[in-house]
Amino acid sequence: MTKAPFEQLVSRHGPTVLRVCRAVLGPIDAEDAWSETFLAALRAYPDLSETANVQAWLVTIAHRKAIDIGRARTRRAVPTDRLPERIAPPDRVPDDDLWAALEGLPTKQRQAIAYHHLAGLPYQATADILGGTADAARRAAADGIKNLRRSYLALAGSKGEDR
């Protein structure tokens, strides 16, 4: 069995990695994390085992890049006199209520949702990325979905009352 050309990996797994990056970082920094993920993957791809779970490998790289970008975000100045530009067209970004609800989740829950539900990784692979057990990853994802539903419905409901 031979490895697929790297371009095929980008085509096949690129949308999943972008969804994960958006869920973990938000729409502003997601494309930077996506680019950094595939640049790092391109460098490491020749040494990757032919039997490796490529999607889990890419999500692991995306997880590490998201951590790096999150740390860098806390160190950079944020202008307050203007809004940041949107990187993606609005039809490709989750609605503001959903993003606000997702952003309000604890980090482990948000990451567990991104890696398991958006990337489709099994709980063991999610646990390997986050550190911990598959049961802990399952619990974090379940709690995250429960909290996401509650906060999203509350946000959507409060906007309906304003109208």
Summary of the structure (lengths in Angstrom):
residues: 163
radius of gyration: 16.9
end to end distance: 59.3
largest distance: 59.3
contacts: 454
relative contact order: 0.13
helix: 74%
strand: 0%
